[in-house]
Structure formats: structure tokens, C-alpha cells
């Protein structure tokens, strides 16, 4: 295995470079695919445009996500290779906070890759991870991502899908599920199909959701109010305006 690049904490792009190295290492281990690196680069470009911080619109979406997941009867967190590599620890903490199930679901299912992603999550402290024995299928999807677990994604009422494929987000929404997306691209099919679209970097977004889970837990009246008043299209419009302003100012 190749040695990782030594990155100084004083480098102005320290976090970005560290994240890239983590993904490259995860690719060498078979958790992330080469196309996953391309996907991350695309998202990072959008993060530049929104200022690499959690915008007010993203915070509103994170609060709505927390409200939906607290109200859910069967919340499920869906994890792919990039999500496991970038935010595995945070996703597992969120699952523990919510008593939510975690299911691995991959577009590229090369031999042994599902096992490697599950093993990676268990190395981070997970007890039970769904996905290795799918027994249900999401209709309307041609890819391997159609396969899922009947007691996980298939029966979930609320699904958190960080770094998702647009066709599956649309299919899950068509099944009547509340789809919470974490996607730095406010123009993507995933963002447009989701019930709650969090336009934020994955780790920032998940930490934000956790903060709001702690804030809202036990306050059913406020949870319902947040859900009823949340307007996802306004959030996406606000994020698109922020990107336009960023470009104009540059």
C-alpha cells in the first residue's frame, strides 16, 4: 500500500486535502470506487461556491431532517462507499441517537465490495449493518441499487440518503417515503426529488442534524410545526441564489 501524503495542519486547504487523501485510501481498500472520487470532486466544487460553510438554508433543512427522523417509526440511514469513507463515524453516531437502522446500498457492487463497506463500518463501532442479504427490490430502478432489505430501506418511512443517485431518490419518493438528501448540488435530481434537501458537506450536515435532534427531542409540538412549515423548494432556491451571488462577487 502506498504511503499517505503528509499534509500540514497549517495548509489553507488542510481539511479538503485530508478528505481527498481519506477517499484515495478508501479506494485502495475497495470501499470507494474511482468514480466515487469524481463524484466527490464535483461536490467539492459546489462547496467552494457556497463558501464551505453551512448556509442558513442548509441549517433549516438539517432542522427539518432532525424533526422528520425523530417523528419516524422506522428511520433508516442509507450508506454508500463515499458516505462510509467521508462520514462513517458521524452517520453511526446519528443512527445511535435516533435508534435508526443503517443499510449499505451500492451502485457498483463488485465482488466483495459490500462486505468491505460493512466491515469498514463495523471497524468504526457499528453493531448491526443491513445490506448483505437483500430480500426486497425497489421498483423503477435498473441498477443494483434496487436491491434492499425488507426490514430496512424497503419498509422505512423516512430514509436519509447522503451522496445519493437521482433515480433511487426519485423511486424512494414515489414509494411515499420521506427522503432526506445530503447533496451539495442544488440542481441535481436527488435534491429536486427529496422531501428535505440538505445542500451542505456531509460531515457538517450530519453534525447539524445531530445538534437539532438533541434540541428537538421530546418536543412533539415543535417537531410537527417545523415539518409543516418547511418549504424545500424555497431552500433550494435560496441555495441557488447563494451560488449565483458567489459567482457575481468573484
C-alpha positions in Angstrom: 0.0 0.0 0.0 1.2 3.5 -0.9 2.1 5.9 1.8 -0.3 8.8 2.5 0.7 12.3 1.7 1.9 14.3 4.8 -0.3 17.4 5.0 0.5 20.2 7.3 -2.4 21.4 9.5 -1.3 24.9 8.6 -2.1 24.4 4.9 -5.1 26.7 3.9 -6.7 23.7 2.2 -5.9 21.2 5.1 -9.4 19.8 5.6 -10.0 19.5 1.8 -6.7 17.7 1.2 -7.1 15.5 4.2 -10.6 14.4 2.9 -9.2 13.7 -0.5 -6.5 11.5 1.0 -9.0 9.6 3.1 -11.1 8.9 -0.1 -8.0 7.8 -2.0 -7.1 5.4 0.8 -10.6 4.1 0.9 -10.4 3.5 -2.8 -7.2 1.5 -2.3 -9.1 -0.6 0.3 -12.0 -1.2 -2.1 -14.6 0.8 -0.1 -14.7 3.7 -2.7 -14.7 3.3 -6.4 -12.7 5.5 -8.9 -16.0 7.1 -10.0 -16.6 7.9 -6.4 -13.6 10.2 -6.5 -15.1 12.0 -9.4 -18.4 12.4 -7.6 -16.5 13.9 -4.6 -14.7 16.4 -6.8 -18.0 17.6 -8.3 -19.4 18.1 -4.8 -16.3 19.9 -3.6 -16.7 22.4 -6.5 -20.2 23.2 -5.3 -18.9 23.6 -1.7 -16.5 26.2 -2.9 -19.4 28.1 -4.4 -21.4 28.1 -1.2 -18.5 29.2 0.8 -17.6 25.9 2.5 -19.9 26.6 5.4 -23.4 25.7 6.5 -25.7 28.3 5.0 -28.9 29.3 6.8 -31.0 27.4 4.2 -28.9 24.3 4.9 -29.4 24.7 8.6 -33.2 24.9 8.1 -33.1 21.7 6.1 -31.0 20.0 8.8 -33.5 21.0 11.4 -36.4 19.7 9.3 -34.4 16.5 8.8 -34.0 16.1 12.5 -37.7 16.6 13.0 -38.7 14.1 10.4 -36.3 11.5 11.8 -37.5 12.0 15.4 -41.1 11.5 14.3 -40.3 8.5 12.1 -41.5 5.0 13.0 -38.7 3.3 11.1 -35.9 5.7 10.2 -33.2 4.2 8.0 -29.8 5.7 7.1 -28.5 4.6 3.8 -24.8 4.4 3.3 -22.7 4.0 0.1 -18.9 3.9 -0.2 -18.3 7.6 -0.2 -20.6 8.2 2.7 -18.9 5.4 4.7 -15.4 6.9 4.0 -16.3 10.5 4.5 -18.7 10.4 7.4 -19.0 6.9 8.7 -18.4 7.8 12.3 -20.9 10.7 12.2 -23.5 8.5 10.5 -23.2 5.8 13.1 -23.5 8.4 15.9 -26.7 9.8 14.3 -28.1 6.3 14.0 -27.4 5.6 17.7 -29.0 8.9 18.7 -32.2 8.0 16.7 -32.2 4.2 17.2 -32.2 4.2 13.4 -31.2 1.3 11.2 -28.2 1.5 8.9 -28.2 -0.2 5.5 -25.4 -0.3 2.9 -26.6 0.2 -0.6 -24.2 0.4 -3.6 -24.4 1.3 -7.3 -21.1 -0.5 -8.0 -21.4 -4.0 -6.5 -18.1 -5.5 -7.4 -17.4 -8.9 -5.8 -16.7 -8.4 -2.1 -17.3 -4.7 -2.0 -20.5 -4.8 0.1 -18.6 -6.9 2.6 -15.7 -4.4 2.6 -18.0 -1.4 3.3 -19.9 -3.3 6.0 -16.6 -4.3 7.6 -15.4 -0.7 7.4 -18.5 0.5 9.3 -18.1 -2.3 11.9 -14.5 -1.2 12.4 -15.9 2.2 13.4 -18.1 0.6 16.0 -21.3 -0.5 14.3 -23.1 -3.5 15.7 -25.6 -4.3 13.1 -25.5 -3.2 9.4 -28.1 -4.2 6.9 -27.5 -4.8 3.2 -25.6 -8.0 2.8 -28.7 -10.1 2.4 -31.2 -8.0 0.4 -34.6 -9.6 0.1 -36.7 -6.8 -1.5 -36.5 -4.7 -4.6 -37.3 -1.0 -5.3 -39.3 -0.8 -8.5 -38.3 1.6 -11.2 -34.5 1.2 -10.8 -32.4 -0.6 -13.4 -29.2 -0.6 -11.3 -28.1 -2.8 -8.5 -29.3 -0.1 -6.1 -32.8 -1.6 -6.5 -31.8 -4.4 -4.1 -32.6 -3.6 -0.5 -33.7 -5.2 2.8 -37.4 -5.6 3.6 -36.9 -4.5 7.3 -34.6 -1.6 6.3 -35.0 0.7 3.3 -38.0 -1.1 1.8 -40.2 -0.6 4.9 -38.7 2.7 6.1 -41.0 5.7 6.4 -38.0 8.1 6.5 -34.7 7.5 4.6 -31.6 9.6 5.0 -29.6 9.3 1.7 -26.2 11.1 1.8 -24.5 11.3 -1.6 -27.3 9.7 -3.5 -28.2 8.6 -7.0 -31.1 10.7 -8.5 -33.0 7.7 -9.9 -33.2 6.0 -6.5 -34.1 9.2 -4.7 -37.0 9.6 -7.1 -38.0 5.9 -6.7 -38.0 6.2 -2.9 -40.1 9.3 -3.1 -42.5 7.6 -5.4 -43.0 4.9 -2.7 -44.3 7.6 -0.4 -41.2 7.8 1.8 -39.8 11.0 3.3 -36.4 11.2 1.5 -33.8 13.3 3.2 -30.9 14.0 0.9 -27.4 15.4 1.6 -26.2 16.7 -1.7 -24.0 19.7 -2.4 -25.6 20.2 -5.8 -29.0 22.1 -5.5 -29.7 21.4 -9.2 -29.4 17.6 -9.0 -32.3 15.2 -9.5 -31.6 14.0 -5.9 -32.1 17.4 -4.5 -35.2 18.1 -6.5 -36.8 14.7 -5.7 -36.1 14.8 -2.0 -38.6 15.9 0.7 -35.7 17.6 2.5 -32.6 18.6 0.6 -29.6 19.5 2.7 -27.1 21.4 0.5 -24.1 21.0 2.7 -20.9 19.0 3.1 -21.7 15.5 4.5 -19.9 15.8 7.9 -21.2 19.3 8.5 -24.7 18.2 7.6 -24.8 15.2 9.9 -23.3 17.1 12.8 -26.0 19.8 12.2 -28.8 17.1 12.2 -27.4 15.7 15.5 -27.5 19.1 17.1 -31.1 19.6 16.2 -32.0 16.1 17.3 -30.8 17.0 20.8 -32.6 20.3 20.6 -36.0 18.9 19.5 -36.1 15.5 21.2 -39.3 15.2 23.3 -40.9 18.4 21.9 -43.6 16.8 19.6 -45.4 20.1 19.1 -42.3 21.9 17.8 -41.3 18.9 15.7 -44.7 19.0 14.0 -44.6 22.7 13.5 -41.1 22.5 11.8 -42.3 19.8 9.5 -45.5 21.6 8.5 -43.7 24.9 7.9 -40.7 23.6 6.0 -40.6 24.5 2.3 -38.0 22.5 0.4 -38.3 24.5 -2.9 -37.6 27.7 -1.0 -34.5 26.2 0.5 -33.2 25.1 -2.9 -34.0 28.5 -4.5 -32.1 30.1 -1.6 -29.0 27.9 -2.2 -29.1 28.6 -6.0 -29.2 32.3 -5.3 -26.2 32.0 -3.0 -24.2 30.3 -5.7 -25.2 33.0 -8.2 -24.1 35.7 -5.8 -20.9 33.9 -5.1 -20.1 33.9 -8.8 -21.1 37.5 -9.2 -18.9 38.6 -6.4 -15.9 36.6 -7.7 
